[in-house]
Amino acid sequence: MTITSERLSGTVADRAAQAVAAPPRRRNSQRHRAALAALLFLIPALLTFGYFAWWPILQSAVLAFQQTNLVDPPEWVGLRNFELLFADPLLPRAALNTLWFTVLSLAIGLPVPLLCAVLMSELRRGGAIARLLAYLPVVVPPVVAVLLWKVFFSPGESGVVNALLALVGIGPFPWLQSPELAMPSLVIVATWSGAGTAVLIYLAALAGVSPELYEAAELDGASVWQRVRYITLPQMRGIILVLLLLQIIGAIQVFTEPYVMTDGGPANATVTILLMVYRYAFLFGNYGIATALSVLLAVVLIIVSAVYLRLTRSWSSR
């Protein structure tokens, strides 16, 4: 019996040794077959994604060099759409407005959800209600939310925001009628509408932080700010960097707030790049210039994303 078990164990060991000592060519062929099988399963998804995602992008890139009303056959005009676009005196103003909206969105919309998530994570009771209230603005349709805020920002003492400020002796302010206050008003609305998703993501990331780190910090006498600075923020660095990139991309593509609330006014103070795309396409009927501007915006977003990922590669891996 002992001899038989020794023979069996020897046979198993020999087979394992033979598998390990298999020729590299055989192992490579097995990997190639596995990769080919995975590719065959991916082909339907790739074809579907390519048809509905990449094909429209290629069509848009071609349309940027054409003049068409989407009914008659298109006319090839080369770079004329880009020449007319750069000759538009409103383009620099729209670019600066978009940049200003992005800066304000990062200054307000990045720390507010993170602060709310940290405070909610410290709640002993009512955490579920706080999460529900934080996510509630995301459920409201964007156009409905913007129209509500347009009423809230009504000038004079009749506006909800001015009425609240009057309780502490401030105001009234002409929010959407002032070139200086119109853009910050749009940023407040955009932050209110989109902060709920970021809060939930931050809360999920906070749940993954080891409680032992906070307990050790409390034993060492660390304050709340020190725990947030030296434990919470370093542990959430990767999530913060990803959400920051998504917020930059979303802010550059802002459209709903300036279109519904101000229509680019007052005095073109809230005209953005996407609002110009809308005007070229659906007000002026020049789809070629609208597509050219969209292509330029896509190129800018690609460059910004590539530079951002390059700069933050070492930070996110720490």
NORBELPE-V776549 format. One line per field, one symbol per residue. phi: phi as a letter, one per 20 degrees, with the letter a starting at -180 (. if undefined). psi: psi as a letter, one per 30 degrees, with the letter a starting at -180 (. if undefined). burial: 1 if it has 9 or more other C-alpha atoms within 8 Angstrom, else 0. Layout:
phi=???
psi=???
burial=???
This chain:
phi=.fffffffffffffffffffeffgfffffffffffffffffeggfffffffedfffffffffffdccbdmdfgfdfcmefffffffeffefgfffffffffffffffdfefffffffffffefecmffffffffegffffggffffffffffegfnfffffffffffdmdnfcegeedfeeffgfffffffffdfffffffffffffefffffffffffenffffffffdcffffdgfffffffffffffffefbffffeeclneelmfcfdffffgffffddemdfffffffffffffffffffffffffeffffef
psi=eeeeeeeeeeeeeeeeeeeegkkeeeeeeeeeeeeeeeeeffeeeeeeeeefeeeeeeeeeeffglklggelklkkgbgeeeeeeffjffeeeeeeeeeeeeeeeeeefeeeeeeeeeeeffkelgeeeeeeeefefeekkeeeeeeefeeegklaffkeeeeefffggkalkidffkfefeeeeeeeeeeeeffeeeeeeeeeeeffkkfeeeeeeeefgkleeeeeefeeeefgeeeeeeeeeeeeeeefgkeeefeeefhfakhgfgklefeeeeeeefefgifeeeeeeeeeeeeeeeeeeeeeeeegeeeff.
burial=000000000000000000000000001000000000000000000000111001110001101111111000010010001101100000101110111011011101111111011101100000100110011111000100111011111111101111101100000101111110111111111111111111110110110010001100110001000111101110011110101110111011011111111111110011111111111110000111111111101000100010010001000100
